[in-house]
Amino acid sequence: MNELLTVLKKNVREYGMYIALAVIMAVFTILSNGLFISSRNIANLLNQTGYIAVLAVGMTLVIVIRHIDLSVGFLSGFLGAVAAIALTQWNWPVWLTILLVLLLGTIAGLVTAFPVAQLGIPAFVASLAGWLIYRGALMLVTAATGTIIVPNESFNAIGNGYIPDLFASASFLPNVHKTTLLLGAVAIVLFIIGQISDRRRKLQYNFEVLSTGLFTAKLLFISVVLGFITWILAGYNGMSWTVVIMVAVVLVYYFITQRTVIGRHIYAVGGNPEAAELSGIDVKRITMAVFASMGFLAALSGILFTARLKSATPQAGQLFEMDAIAASYIGGVSAAGGIGSVTGSLVGALVYMSLMNGMNLLGTDISLQYIIRGLVLLFAVIFDVMTRKRKS
Amino acid sequence: MSDNILEMRHITKTFPGVRALNDVNFVVRRGEIHCLVGENGAGKSTLMKVLSGVYPHTEFEGEIILNGKKVAFSGIHDSEKAGIGIIYQELALVPEMMVYENLMLGHEIRRGITIDTPEMIRKAEELLKRVRLSVNPSAKIKDLGIGKQQLVEIAKALSRNVSLLILDEPTAALNEDDCENLLDILRLLKSQGVTCIMISHKLKEVLEIAETITVLRDGQTICTLDRQKDEVNEQVLIKHMVGRSIENIYPPRTTKPSDEILLEVHNWSAFDVNLGRQVLNNVNFHVRKGEVVGLSGLVGSGRTELARSLFGNPDGYITTGEMIFKGKKQVFRHPRHAIRAGLAYATEDRKRNGLVLIQSIQHNISLANLQGVSKNGIVNEELDKQNAVNFVRSLSIKTPGIHQLVMNLSGGNQQKVSVAKWLFVGPDLLIFDEPTRGIDVGAKYEIYTIINDLVAKGMSILMISSELPEILGMSDRIYVVANGTITGELDAKTATQEAVMRLATQY
């Protein structure tokens, strides 16, 4: 018990986020008489989170290297409209449309990065210019048609569809999505194996680790939570394509940031750009790469959002960038640079969207919703700064 | 009333896991210049932070008696009000603002709701006169040299009516001239009745100025020496600081440089586009394999500019001239090209641009050579950790583990991490800018030993240093830089400090 307390105290920042998420979910569950935690609503919540979480992952890296990208909201709206036009007016196949949009997004990221990396223009200004330009571009392409309805079933499945149940059976758990259960089980097993091998490695180098008892308890706890989420999802339509994409993005970015050379370089540039440059790291190239990834993810976010609405509207993407920035900060990214994780920003996005979803369920007035979201963001950042101070 | 302006009694200050100060007693007499010496991590800065209220009175044990009265500060404002002024190593001036604005920052003189500029300038002139600094009060701070900035900082403290002035390594970044000047100013302040506490690593200047010297070691007071009563010299101080006497400050080198020339630089010039001035002018020099070449010169003479212009030119100077490295004509357009070719540069300011302080020892060590621990762009954690463990062991970096953040290490251990980073790259030539700046005597000796080991293995070192004894003690040959050009070459065996100084001041 003593160890548990010290561990909690030491990692209050990291665990605080999870605790906050759990508390928010519990409160809304109680206030909504269980409606919040219902299978249908959780599935809905995760689908809502998708396009913001994807942006937040990219934004986290941008903030880690001490920049900001305000252009991504309208960029994702604009690229969503481009996708809609490609599908409905040019009659392009879905795969080609997606490829085009992702490519355009990556190029747009590079265009934003160029003045920042090569000419030293503050990212705030460069991306503010992008914000204006993409807003205009979105209005321009939707001017003739207004909202563009996308009738394409397979494209819309990205935002609304669920993975097929490969093991559908009328006799064994008939109303449960078996493929989702299986995926959940695989995830739990992989998680446990990963944790155990990680712990063994840490022990080898005399890192501080949890005691065996507490470690087992932690594994058990997280496995139960994962299992519970899986069970809830499996009880509705199973796992949605949005969740699959979101989890894939987080996993890929987690791998890149934690295990690759370029990931190390990104954090070094964020931690001390001058030292990074003098250690032989091409800071300009890293900056270009991080913004390009942001643009790519903005395009992905645009696809998710357009597919979810089954249409592209002239207002799409409005304030997405602010939501993503808020989610990143709630997820623990440091404005001073060099600190922040993509898993953190996923949890940040979940916290943020849970608030929105929960308040909508309760019928909270929209004006009050904004105020509460603002207060939560403020509290999260204050909490972050306080815990960091105490550590050092 | 006693003649002690300050008595700190039984001060104990603990951080999680460390006892930084352990029952420290520290007494300062009114009107004296009192030096506080000790190795890095001995607790000097912590003690001064306790005194100035950075650590509020609730966070330590013991009592502080100022002017015969017990005081309890909750913050730096309280200590300022009580007449204590503290000047940190890193200056707290606003570079873009003018001298007088900086002097009166937070204490602006007002007339009604507007600022009374003429009165402020008049007051500023008065203050500048007290530190004998003749600069225009309307000059911008960034246009002043570091030595003058230091004096502005002191004048600023004086404007707050300090009776006890604390200086934390005021001369660390100053050249010899500015050091002398600063010491003169301290004597002047003493004559005006200001008591000074100075922390310093430079024992020579301590002996020059101090009337009383307190030595701290491992968070404890070792002794307080009175210059009038006690026999005090450098050897004695070092003995108290490290708890043993160091016979040789510079370990002897057994190997000789080979005849093979590794680096040749001909007519090397560099123009700084941002400053719009020539920073290097027709520099010619060479470095042999297995040789330690000292690059001496005053701060601002162009030593660091020379190193950086050769090492991939990160400042974007326009360079002309020829550089032949390992027999090949080279121009490196980015540090990574230089590193790949076998040239490394350890910066003079490891905190600012040498290390990523918020990252672990492990990540810092492999930063410049991640290819060495990765395959297809994926880092092999095992290899990376093993590599870090090996360096921590071979350079005896004092740390609980390789996951420790570099910002939590002492200066000497940080410098070793910086060395490890470059050793892992395995360069042929290491440009070592101020290898022992701000690190304690024991760690210095270790760095010197490492340098000797490296040249024994055939590596060459180009050592930039402001400390003349170090240049003389460690180099095989010495080049002296002044005003962006090399003013002379000396054989270290026969060179004297005076000879180097003469060349360094040649304009």
Boltz contact constraints between the chains, C-beta under 6 A:
constraints:
  - contact:
      token1: [A, 205]
      token2: [B, 385]
      max_distance: 6.0
  - contact:
      token1: [A, 206]
      token2: [B, 401]
      max_distance: 6.0
  - contact:
      token1: [A, 207]
      token2: [B, 403]
      max_distance: 6.0
  - contact:
      token1: [A, 259]
      token2: [B, 378]
      max_distance: 6.0
  - contact:
      token1: [A, 259]
      token2: [B, 379]
      max_distance: 6.0
  - contact:
      token1: [A, 260]
      token2: [B, 377]
      max_distance: 6.0
  - contact:
      token1: [A, 260]
      token2: [B, 378]
      max_distance: 6.0
  - contact:
      token1: [A, 261]
      token2: [B, 370]
      max_distance: 6.0
  - contact:
      token1: [A, 261]
      token2: [B, 374]
      max_distance: 6.0
  - contact:
      token1: [A, 261]
      token2: [B, 377]
      max_distance: 6.0
  - contact:
      token1: [A, 264]
      token2: [B, 370]
      max_distance: 6.0
  - contact:
      token1: [A, 268]
      token2: [B, 356]
      max_distance: 6.0
  - contact:
      token1: [A, 268]
      token2: [B, 367]
      max_distance: 6.0
  - contact:
      token1: [A, 271]
      token2: [B, 356]
      max_distance: 6.0
  - contact:
      token1: [A, 271]
      token2: [B, 358]
      max_distance: 6.0
  - contact:
      token1: [A, 271]
      token2: [B, 359]
      max_distance: 6.0
  - contact:
      token1: [A, 272]
      token2: [B, 356]
      max_distance: 6.0
  - contact:
      token1: [A, 274]
      token2: [B, 353]
      max_distance: 6.0
  - contact:
      token1: [A, 275]
      token2: [B, 353]
      max_distance: 6.0
  - contact:
      token1: [A, 275]
      token2: [B, 354]
      max_distance: 6.0
  - contact:
      token1: [A, 275]
      token2: [B, 355]
      max_distance: 6.0
  - contact:
      token1: [A, 275]
      token2: [B, 356]
      max_distance: 6.0
  - contact:
      token1: [A, 277]
      token2: [B, 314]
      max_distance: 6.0
  - contact:
      token1: [A, 278]
      token2: [B, 335]
      max_distance: 6.0
  - contact:
      token1: [A, 278]
      token2: [B, 353]
      max_distance: 6.0
  - contact:
      token1: [A, 279]
      token2: [B, 367]
      max_distance: 6.0
  - contact:
      token1: [A, 279]
      token2: [B, 368]
      max_distance: 6.0
  - contact:
      token1: [A, 280]
      token2: [B, 335]
      max_distance: 6.0
  - contact:
      token1: [A, 280]
      token2: [B, 336]
      max_distance: 6.0
  - contact:
      token1: [A, 280]
      token2: [B, 339]
      max_distance: 6.0
  - contact:
      token1: [A, 280]
      token2: [B, 368]
      max_distance: 6.0
  - contact:
      token1: [A, 338]
      token2: [B, 358]
      max_distance: 6.0
